[in-house]
Amino acid sequence: APVVGLGVGSATASWAGPVLFDASLPYRRIVLLDQRGTGRSSPITKQTMEAQFPDLFLLDHPPDTTTKTMAATTTTADETLVQRVNDAVVKATDYMALFRADSIVKDAEYIRQALIQLPPLESTDNSQTEQRQQQQNPEQPKPWGFCLGQSFGGFCLMTYLSQVAHPPQICLFTGGIAPILEDVHSVYTRLWKRVLKRSHLYYEQYPGDVRLVKKICQRLLWRPVPLPSGG
């Protein structure tokens, strides 16, 4: 059965990649899925979103209202601007909904179905023909043999196990396990407290870094540094 990697990227993009390509494993057909929003599969960045939904970022650069003429029409202009942004937000949200884990799992299922198609029957031996006809029985489940979920791929793998009748036979999570029994707010509240505790432990061990970190924070507040993606 073929193998799929979700959130792995490539054989060398993360530490999880080499796991799939270990020579000791029996897998020979391995698919590293450039899932929706990544790689060559319609990546989502500020630039791509701005190109598709120009009005989405209008408030990033508000019009100049210093002149009397502009000031007199500020209210009307602001209302129009806000309405355009709101309309763009609705359209962008609908578009982004296509990149959720459930859609990514459906993509993986389409790929799996294409890979498991057996070649046409060629043997004249009746016993072999009957055996291959049984193998081609559409009622027989043919799931992925193995799936590795790395980072957000772990979220996708959890969706696989929740929504697909015949998920991968073996599922390996190497990060990215979504909360199941609790809401996201509770999980991130505990995470915040844990990060705060770890930060205090770090500063106790390296007190000289306190001043440096405060200096970096003040510098970023005074003049933010944009990320390569534009955020």
C-alpha positions in Angstrom: 0.0 0.0 0.0 1.3 3.5 -0.7 2.4 5.9 2.0 1.6 9.6 2.5 3.3 12.3 4.4 1.2 15.3 5.6 3.0 18.5 6.6 6.4 17.0 5.9 7.3 19.2 2.9 10.1 17.2 1.4 12.5 14.4 2.4 14.9 17.0 3.9 12.6 19.9 4.8 12.1 18.7 8.3 13.5 16.0 10.7 10.4 13.9 10.1 11.1 13.5 6.3 13.9 10.9 6.6 11.6 8.7 8.7 9.6 7.9 5.6 12.7 7.2 3.5 14.4 4.9 5.9 15.9 2.1 3.8 14.9 -0.5 6.4 11.2 0.2 5.9 9.3 -1.8 3.3 7.6 1.2 1.7 8.4 2.0 -1.9 5.6 4.3 -3.0 5.8 7.5 -0.9 3.7 10.6 -1.5 4.8 13.9 0.1 1.7 16.0 -0.3 2.1 19.7 -0.9 -1.2 20.3 0.9 -3.4 23.3 0.1 -1.8 26.5 1.1 1.8 25.3 0.9 4.6 24.6 -1.7 3.3 24.3 -5.3 -0.3 23.9 -4.2 -1.6 27.5 -4.2 0.4 28.9 -1.2 -1.3 31.5 1.0 0.7 34.6 1.8 -0.2 38.2 2.3 0.9 38.9 -1.3 -1.3 36.2 -2.8 -4.3 37.2 -0.8 -3.8 40.9 -1.7 -3.6 40.0 -5.3 -6.8 38.0 -5.2 -8.7 40.3 -2.7 -7.2 43.9 -3.2 -9.8 45.5 -0.8 -8.8 43.2 2.1 -5.8 45.3 3.1 -7.2 48.8 2.3 -7.0 49.8 6.0 -3.3 49.1 6.0 -2.8 52.3 4.1 -5.7 54.7 5.0 -6.1 57.8 2.7 -4.6 61.1 3.6 -7.2 63.3 5.5 -5.0 66.3 6.2 -6.6 68.7 3.7 -9.9 70.5 4.3 -11.5 68.8 1.3 -10.6 65.4 2.4 -11.6 66.1 6.0 -15.0 67.2 4.9 -15.7 63.9 3.3 -13.9 61.7 5.8 -17.1 60.1 7.3 -18.5 59.1 3.9 -15.1 57.9 2.7 -14.5 55.9 5.9 -17.9 54.2 5.7 -17.3 53.2 2.1 -13.8 51.9 2.9 -15.0 49.9 5.8 -17.8 48.4 3.7 -15.3 47.4 1.0 -13.0 45.8 3.5 -16.0 43.9 5.1 -17.1 42.6 1.7 -13.5 41.4 1.0 -13.3 39.7 4.4 -16.4 37.6 3.7 -15.0 36.6 0.3 -11.5 35.9 1.7 -13.0 33.8 4.5 -15.0 31.7 2.1 -11.8 31.2 0.1 -9.7 30.3 3.2 -12.3 27.7 4.2 -11.2 25.7 1.2 -7.8 25.2 2.9 -9.0 23.4 6.0 -7.9 20.0 7.1 -11.1 18.3 5.8 -10.4 19.5 2.2 -6.8 18.4 2.5 -7.9 14.9 3.6 -10.2 14.7 0.6 -7.3 15.6 -1.7 -5.3 12.8 -0.1 -8.1 10.4 -0.7 -8.4 11.3 -4.4 -4.6 10.7 -4.7 -4.9 7.4 -2.9 -7.7 6.2 -5.2 -5.6 7.1 -8.3 -2.5 5.2 -6.9 -4.3 2.0 -6.0 -5.7 1.4 -9.5 -4.3 -2.0 -10.6 -3.1 -2.5 -14.2 -5.5 -4.2 -16.7 -5.9 -8.0 -16.6 -3.4 -9.7 -18.9 -3.0 -13.2 -17.7 -4.8 -16.1 -19.4 -4.6 -18.2 -16.3 -8.1 -18.6 -14.9 -6.9 -18.9 -11.3 -4.8 -15.7 -11.5 -7.6 -13.9 -13.3 -10.1 -14.7 -10.5 -7.5 -13.7 -7.9 -6.9 -10.3 -9.5 -10.6 -9.7 -10.0 -11.1 -10.2 -6.3 -8.3 -7.7 -5.7 -10.1 -5.2 -7.9 -13.3 -5.6 -5.9 -14.4 -2.0 -5.2 -16.0 -3.0 -2.0 -12.6 -4.1 -0.5 -11.0 -1.2 1.5 -7.6 -0.2 0.3 -6.4 2.5 2.7 -3.0 4.1 2.9 -0.5 1.7 4.4 1.1 4.4 6.6 0.7 8.1 7.2 3.0 10.5 9.0 1.5 13.8 10.2 4.1 16.5 11.0 3.0 19.9 12.5 -0.3 20.9 10.9 -0.1 17.5 9.2 -1.0 16.1 12.6 -4.2 18.1 12.6 -4.9 16.7 9.1 -4.2 13.2 10.3 -6.6 13.7 13.3 -9.3 14.7 10.7 -8.4 11.6 8.7 -9.1 9.4 11.7 -12.4 11.3 12.5 -14.0 11.5 9.1 -12.8 8.8 6.8 -14.2 5.3 7.1 -10.9 3.6 6.3 -8.1 5.8 7.4 -4.4 4.9 7.0 -3.5 1.5 8.6 -0.7 3.1 10.6 -0.7 6.7 11.8 2.3 8.4 13.3 2.0 11.9 14.9 5.2 13.9 15.1 3.6 17.1 16.3 0.4 19.0 15.8 -2.3 17.2 17.9 -5.4 19.3 18.1 -7.3 19.5 21.4 -10.1 17.0 21.5 -11.8 17.2 24.9 -11.3 20.9 25.7 -11.8 24.2 23.9 -8.9 26.0 22.3 -9.1 28.9 24.8 -8.4 26.6 27.7 -5.5 24.9 25.9 -3.8 28.2 25.0 -4.4 29.7 28.5 -2.4 26.8 29.9 0.2 27.2 27.2 0.6 30.9 28.1 1.2 30.0 31.8 3.7 27.4 30.8 5.7 29.7 28.5 5.7 32.4 31.3 7.1 29.8 33.7 9.8 28.7 31.3 10.7 32.3 30.6 11.2 33.0 34.3 13.4 29.9 34.6 15.5 31.1 31.6 16.0 34.6 33.1 17.0 33.1 36.4 19.7 31.1 34.6 20.8 34.0 32.3 20.0 37.2 34.1 22.2 39.2 31.8 19.7 38.6 28.9 16.8 40.5 30.7 18.1 43.9 29.6 18.8 42.7 26.1 15.3 41.2 25.6 13.7 44.4 26.9 15.8 46.4 24.5 14.7 44.2 21.6 11.1 44.5 22.5 11.3 48.3 22.8 13.0 48.4 19.4 10.2 46.3 17.8 7.5 48.4 19.3 9.1 51.6 18.1 9.8 50.3 14.6 8.3 46.9 13.7 10.2 44.7 11.4 8.1 43.1 8.7 8.3 39.4 8.1 9.3 38.0 4.7 5.7 37.2 4.0 4.6 40.8 4.6 3.0 40.3 8.0 
